[in-house]
Amino acid sequence: MNKISVVILTYNEELNLEYCLQNIQKLTTDIFIVDSFSTDSTLDIAKKYNCQVFQNKFVNHANQLNWAIENLPFSSKWILRIDADEYLTDLLIDEINQKLPSIPEDVHGIFFKRRVYFMNKWIRFGGYYPTNLLRAWRVGKAVCEQRLMDEHMKLVEGRSAQFQHDMVDDNAKNLHWWIGKHNDYATKEAIEHLNTKHKLLESSEYVEGILFGTQEQRKRWLKEKAYAIIPIGLRPFIYFLYRYVLRLGFLDGFRGLLFHVLQGFWYRFLVDAKVYEIERKSKRTGHSILEVLKKEYNLDL
């Protein structure tokens, strides 16, 4: 029996998937691809590496991942979730092989440190490294919280452990694709902000924001309790200065400047612009925010 199974969600990932699979096969051959009906060579690459391929209509990442958890025929005791543009360092693979067989029975989830590359540059500063993410869990012991954006895995019971070595996010696609992806993310982030403010889409599966909890709980608390109360339009400036100056983002060099401006300012400003547009349309039309999102933005919420 494989000690761990891997789940990868895909849609048109021919530029990233092969390297990801080459890397993951150092750890396990029990690899599941959940594809959203790709139109490029993604499935050919998956079959080349003897992955078990399933297809399911994409609604959002949370739905797709929970569908995988509930429906895939896992034979291992552990599941690891990795994206097609990610890979594990050799040190992390060794750590998993060494620690997983003897991990305590009450440990049901494992946090990994993620490092992000942008234009082949490791973004080490600006508070962006490390990001600790729950990426491995015992079968049946975790679900993905129902959020449109910034979704995290949540243990249903048991405690978690933190591994020391890194996984890497290094997407091979170009800046045009990156900007389009973040434009889509900005809409989802705006909806999440409006949900926090107006209680549109309550869910008991959310990771709770706790100031002195895990890193993800602390970030959730800061986003919902601190960032959210700063005036719209002003907070992107404050956040960028915090990242680029106080958290030493300027040490990442020119490509770091591009990343921190685009991801830490432009993206956050775009989120605020969409929040402003949605709330303004709600006031102008007399429709609720939920009605505006459903009717004018063609969103199924």
SVG drawing of the C-alpha trace seen along z (x, -y; Angstrom):
<svg xmlns="http://www.w3.org/2000/svg" viewBox="-35 -56 53 58">
<polyline fill="none" stroke="black" stroke-width="0.4" points="0.0,0.0 1.2,-3.5 1.8,-5.6 0.4,-8.7 -1.9,-9.6 -1.6,-12.8 -4.4,-14.9 -3.8,-17.5 -6.6,-19.8 -6.0,-20.7 -7.3,-22.9 -5.0,-23.5 -1.8,-22.9 0.4,-21.5 3.2,-24.1 3.4,-23.0 2.1,-19.5 5.0,-17.4 7.6,-18.8 5.1,-18.5 4.6,-14.8 8.2,-14.1 8.8,-15.5 5.9,-13.8 6.9,-10.4 9.9,-10.6 7.4,-10.4 4.6,-8.2 3.0,-6.7 -0.5,-6.9 -1.4,-10.1 -5.0,-11.4 -5.7,-14.1 -9.1,-15.9 -9.4,-17.7 -11.9,-20.5 -12.2,-19.4 -8.8,-20.7 -8.5,-21.6 -4.7,-21.3 -2.4,-18.3 -2.9,-18.1 -4.6,-14.7 -2.0,-13.3 0.7,-14.2 -1.3,-12.8 -1.7,-9.5 2.0,-9.4 2.7,-9.2 0.0,-6.6 -2.0,-8.9 -5.6,-8.1 -7.6,-10.7 -11.1,-11.9 -13.0,-14.8 -15.6,-17.0 -17.2,-20.3 -15.4,-23.1 -17.5,-25.4 -14.7,-26.6 -11.6,-25.1 -13.3,-24.2 -16.1,-22.3 -13.6,-20.5 -11.3,-19.5 -14.2,-18.3 -15.6,-16.3 -12.2,-14.7 -12.0,-13.9 -15.5,-12.3 -15.3,-10.4 -11.8,-9.2 -10.8,-5.6 -7.9,-6.3 -5.9,-3.3 -3.5,-5.2 -4.0,-6.5 -2.8,-10.0 -3.7,-12.5 -1.4,-15.2 -2.8,-18.1 -0.5,-19.9 -1.2,-22.3 0.1,-21.6 2.5,-24.5 4.0,-23.3 6.6,-20.8 8.3,-19.4 11.9,-20.0 14.1,-16.9 14.5,-17.8 10.7,-17.8 10.4,-14.5 13.0,-13.0 11.2,-14.5 7.9,-13.0 9.5,-9.6 11.2,-9.7 8.5,-11.1 5.2,-9.9 5.5,-6.2 6.0,-7.1 3.8,-10.1 1.6,-10.0 -1.9,-8.6 -3.6,-11.8 -1.8,-13.9 -4.3,-14.1 -2.9,-16.9 0.5,-18.3 1.5,-21.9 4.1,-22.5 6.1,-25.7 5.5,-27.2 7.9,-29.4 6.7,-31.4 8.6,-32.2 7.7,-35.1 9.5,-35.3 11.9,-32.7 12.6,-34.8 12.1,-33.4 10.0,-36.0 11.7,-35.7 10.7,-39.0 7.6,-41.2 6.2,-38.7 5.6,-36.3 7.8,-33.5 7.2,-31.1 3.4,-30.6 2.3,-27.6 -0.4,-25.5 -2.2,-22.4 -1.5,-20.2 -1.5,-16.6 -4.1,-14.9 -5.4,-11.5 -8.1,-10.2 -11.5,-11.4 -10.0,-13.8 -10.2,-17.1 -12.4,-19.2 -11.9,-22.3 -13.6,-25.3 -16.4,-26.6 -15.0,-29.9 -14.7,-31.4 -11.2,-32.6 -8.3,-32.0 -9.8,-28.6 -7.9,-26.4 -8.1,-22.8 -9.7,-22.3 -9.2,-19.3 -12.5,-17.8 -10.7,-16.3 -7.2,-15.7 -4.2,-17.9 -1.7,-19.0 2.1,-18.9 4.5,-21.3 7.2,-19.9 10.3,-21.9 11.1,-21.8 9.6,-23.6 7.2,-23.1 7.6,-25.5 5.1,-27.4 6.7,-28.2 4.2,-28.8 5.7,-28.6 2.8,-30.7 3.4,-34.4 2.5,-37.7 -0.6,-38.1 -2.0,-34.9 -1.0,-35.9 -2.9,-39.3 -6.0,-37.5 -6.0,-35.0 -5.7,-37.8 -8.5,-39.8 -10.7,-36.7 -9.4,-36.3 -10.2,-40.0 -13.9,-39.4 -13.9,-36.4 -12.0,-38.3 -14.4,-41.2 -17.3,-38.8 -15.5,-37.4 -15.0,-40.9 -18.7,-41.7 -19.6,-38.5 -17.6,-39.4 -19.2,-42.8 -22.8,-41.9 -23.0,-38.2 -24.1,-37.0 -22.8,-33.4 -22.4,-32.0 -20.7,-28.7 -19.8,-26.6 -16.8,-25.2 -14.8,-28.4 -11.3,-28.4 -11.9,-30.7 -9.8,-33.9 -7.8,-33.8 -5.1,-36.4 -2.9,-34.0 -3.7,-30.8 -2.0,-29.2 -0.5,-31.3 -3.6,-30.9 -5.9,-31.7 -3.9,-34.8 -3.9,-36.0 -7.7,-35.4 -8.1,-37.5 -6.0,-40.3 -7.8,-40.4 -11.3,-40.3 -10.8,-42.3 -8.0,-44.8 -7.6,-45.2 -11.4,-45.2 -12.0,-48.2 -9.5,-50.4 -11.2,-52.8 -11.7,-51.4 -9.1,-52.7 -6.6,-53.5 -5.8,-50.0 -4.0,-48.9 -1.5,-51.8 -1.0,-50.8 -0.7,-47.1 1.9,-47.8 4.0,-50.0 3.8,-47.4 5.0,-44.7 7.6,-46.6 9.1,-48.7 8.4,-47.3 8.6,-43.7 11.7,-44.4 10.1,-43.5 12.6,-45.9 15.3,-43.2 13.6,-41.0 15.1,-43.2 13.4,-44.4 11.3,-41.2 10.3,-41.5 9.3,-45.1 7.1,-43.9 5.6,-41.2 4.9,-43.3 3.4,-46.2 1.2,-43.8 0.2,-41.4 0.4,-43.6 -1.0,-46.9 -2.6,-46.6 -4.5,-43.4 -5.7,-44.8 -6.7,-48.1 -8.6,-46.1 -10.5,-44.2 -11.5,-47.5 -12.6,-48.9 -14.9,-45.9 -16.2,-46.2 -17.0,-49.8 -18.7,-49.1 -20.9,-46.3 -22.0,-48.4 -22.6,-51.4 -24.8,-49.3 -26.7,-47.9 -27.5,-51.4 -28.3,-52.8 -30.6,-50.0 -32.2,-49.3 -31.2,-45.6 -29.5,-43.7 -25.8,-43.0 -26.6,-39.3 -29.1,-40.2 -26.5,-42.4 -23.9,-39.6 -26.4,-37.1 -28.0,-39.2 -25.4,-41.7 -22.3,-39.6 -23.9,-36.3 -22.6,-34.6 -24.2,-31.4 -23.9,-31.9"/>
</svg>
